[in-house]
Amino acid sequence: MSGGTFGAKRGRAGMALLRSGIAVGMAVVLSGCGITVWYPNPTTTSVSSTTSAPPAPATPPPVGRPKQLREVPPCSLLTKAQQTELGIDTDEFESNYPVENSGRCSWLGFDKGKVALADLRVTKRYKDAGLDQLYRRRSEFPAFTSATVDGYPAVRTKDDKDSCMLHVGVGDEQSFEVNLLAVDLAKPLYPNACEYAEAIARAVLRNIPEAR
């Protein structure tokens, strides 16, 4: 193979590659007539740029201003004025668990504007009930998303448009839960249940005294 003929062919091939926009990769020189065979660079798979919510940390953040739930009656965790502001239009009733160190108040069917599923339960836990225990059981829940409510660490363990389970830590061993079901409300105050639950939790926090 003559050097002149090969050089002309190689030049035309090179121009065709450039016109077609093909990136030229590494070259392997073969023995014989000095033939150079060109391979394209190997393709790489790019990492998706789609971002998702960061996972909850391994342990809950500390509570900066601990509160004391022990002496607070469950149904006083929301005042009548707060209930009106939050659209809770029904009488509450208190129910206690058979175990110690907890108490619950419920507002069932609280939306009187139309037939709707509108139930709220607020539970206080004030011994061996810090968020660290919840974190150790995180694999048991359908969701586990960390949050913050007025500076207090929180976790959502149920989170969809119509229902929410929100746990708020108020001390190393104390927390409360807002369990909300809000389906087809007459005048929805928030676009989804967890935003509504966080508004309720902010109201509850104002009624819990700080620990001394």
Solvent accessible surface area in square Angstrom, and as a share of the most:
residue,aa,sasa,rsa
1,M,145,0.65
2,S,65,0.42
3,G,64,0.61
4,G,61,0.59
5,T,70,0.41
6,F,41,0.17
7,G,33,0.32
8,A,51,0.40
9,K,116,0.49
10,R,123,0.45
11,G,41,0.39
12,R,153,0.56
13,A,55,0.43
14,G,30,0.29
15,M,103,0.46
16,A,46,0.36
17,L,56,0.28
18,L,126,0.63
19,R,177,0.65
20,S,70,0.45
21,G,65,0.63
22,I,90,0.46
23,A,69,0.53
24,V,65,0.37
25,G,13,0.12
26,M,138,0.62
27,A,46,0.35
28,V,62,0.36
29,V,111,0.64
30,L,85,0.42
31,S,111,0.71
32,G,76,0.73
33,C,74,0.44
34,G,40,0.39
35,I,62,0.31
36,T,27,0.16
37,V,52,0.30
38,W,119,0.42
39,Y,110,0.42
40,P,95,0.60
41,N,86,0.44
42,P,111,0.70
43,T,136,0.79
44,T,125,0.73
45,T,136,0.79
46,S,98,0.63
47,V,141,0.81
48,S,83,0.54
49,S,107,0.69
50,T,120,0.70
51,T,124,0.72
52,S,101,0.65
53,A,78,0.61
54,P,113,0.71
55,P,120,0.75
56,A,10,0.08
57,P,66,0.42
58,A,87,0.68
59,T,95,0.55
60,P,29,0.18
61,P,66,0.42
62,P,123,0.77
63,V,22,0.13
64,G,71,0.68
65,R,128,0.47
66,P,62,0.39
67,K,19,0.08
68,Q,59,0.26
69,L,0,0.00
70,R,110,0.40
71,E,141,0.63
72,V,13,0.08
73,P,78,0.49
74,P,8,0.05
75,C,27,0.16
76,S,51,0.33
77,L,0,0.00
78,L,2,0.01
79,T,59,0.34
80,K,126,0.54
81,A,76,0.59
82,Q,18,0.08
83,Q,8,0.04
84,T,111,0.65
85,E,125,0.56
86,L,12,0.06
87,G,36,0.34
88,I,7,0.04
89,D,83,0.43
90,T,30,0.17
91,D,119,0.62
92,E,52,0.23
93,F,98,0.41
94,E,85,0.38
95,S,32,0.21
96,N,107,0.55
97,Y,64,0.24
98,P,137,0.86
99,V,99,0.57
100,E,146,0.66
101,N,42,0.22
102,S,14,0.09
103,G,1,0.01
104,R,64,0.23
105,C,0,0.00
106,S,1,0.01
107,W,0,0.00
108,L,68,0.34
109,G,29,0.28
110,F,2,0.01
111,D,25,0.13
112,K,124,0.52
113,G,59,0.57
114,K,93,0.39
115,V,146,0.84
116,A,24,0.18
117,L,104,0.52
118,A,1,0.01
119,D,32,0.17
120,L,0,0.00
121,R,75,0.27
122,V,0,0.00
123,T,5,0.03
124,K,12,0.05
125,R,71,0.26
126,Y,37,0.14
127,K,104,0.44
128,D,84,0.43
129,A,14,0.11
130,G,5,0.05
131,L,10,0.05
132,D,58,0.30
133,Q,65,0.29
134,L,17,0.08
135,Y,9,0.03
136,R,174,0.63
137,R,108,0.39
138,R,75,0.28
139,S,107,0.69
140,E,112,0.50
141,F,45,0.19
142,P,122,0.77
143,A,29,0.23
144,F,35,0.15
145,T,50,0.29
146,S,43,0.28
147,A,24,0.19
148,T,90,0.53
149,V,2,0.01
150,D,76,0.40
151,G,59,0.57
152,Y,7,0.03
153,P,9,0.06
154,A,2,0.01
155,V,0,0.00
156,R,49,0.18
157,T,5,0.03
158,K,77,0.33
159,D,60,0.31
160,D,75,0.39
161,K,139,0.59
162,D,51,0.26
163,S,16,0.10
164,C,0,0.00
165,M,39,0.17
166,L,0,0.00
167,H,14,0.06
168,V,0,0.00
169,G,1,0.01
170,V,0,0.00
171,G,8,0.08
172,D,121,0.63
173,E,86,0.39
174,Q,21,0.09
175,S,7,0.05
176,F,0,0.00
177,E,19,0.09
178,V,0,0.00
179,N,44,0.22
180,L,1,0.00
181,L,60,0.30
182,A,11,0.08
183,V,42,0.24
184,D,90,0.47
185,L,24,0.12
186,A,41,0.32
187,K,170,0.72
188,P,88,0.55
189,L,89,0.44
190,Y,68,0.26
191,P,94,0.59
192,N,49,0.25
193,A,2,0.02
194,C,0,0.00
195,E,69,0.31
196,Y,8,0.03
197,A,0,0.00
198,E,26,0.12
199,A,8,0.06
200,I,0,0.00
201,A,0,0.00
202,R,85,0.31
203,A,3,0.03
204,V,0,0.00
205,L,6,0.03
206,R,153,0.56
207,N,39,0.20
208,I,5,0.02
209,P,75,0.47
210,E,93,0.42
211,A,44,0.34
212,R,286,1.04
